[in-house]
Amino acid sequence: MLADIQIKIQQHAFEFSEHALTQSIVRSIFLEEVYEAFAMAEIIEV
């Protein structure tokens, strides 16, 4: 499942919700940081 999400991120096949966009602006989170976070993501509990 995580691999499927990572592929969508790599293909830019996703959208930010209005809330996520607002929060990324408020918290100064750049799109590059989102890509990096998903690239390094791992499942810690199932």
C-alpha positions as CSV (number, residue, x, y, z in Angstrom):
1,M,0.0,0.0,0.0
2,L,2.8,2.5,0.9
3,A,4.5,1.7,-2.5
4,D,1.3,2.6,-4.3
5,I,1.1,5.9,-2.5
6,Q,4.8,6.6,-3.2
7,I,4.2,5.9,-6.9
8,K,1.3,8.4,-7.0
9,I,3.5,11.0,-5.4
10,Q,6.3,10.4,-7.9
11,Q,3.8,10.8,-10.7
12,H,2.3,13.9,-9.2
13,A,-1.1,12.1,-9.1
14,F,-2.4,13.7,-5.9
15,E,-4.2,16.8,-4.7
16,F,-4.0,18.8,-1.5
17,S,-7.2,19.4,0.4
18,E,-7.9,23.0,1.2
19,H,-7.0,22.4,4.8
20,A,-3.7,20.7,3.9
21,L,-2.8,23.6,1.6
22,T,-3.7,26.2,4.3
23,Q,-1.7,24.3,7.0
24,S,1.3,23.9,4.7
25,I,1.4,27.7,4.2
26,V,0.9,28.4,7.9
27,R,3.7,26.0,8.8
28,S,6.0,26.9,5.9
29,I,6.0,23.4,4.5
30,F,7.3,23.3,0.9
31,L,6.2,20.8,-1.7
32,E,9.8,19.5,-1.9
33,E,9.5,18.6,1.8
34,V,6.3,16.7,1.1
35,Y,8.0,14.7,-1.7
36,E,11.0,13.9,0.5
37,A,8.8,12.8,3.4
38,F,6.8,10.4,1.3
39,A,10.0,9.1,-0.4
40,M,11.4,8.3,3.1
41,A,8.1,7.0,4.6
42,E,7.8,3.7,6.3
43,I,5.0,1.8,8.0
44,I,5.7,1.5,11.7
45,E,2.6,-0.4,12.7
46,V,-0.1,-2.4,11.0
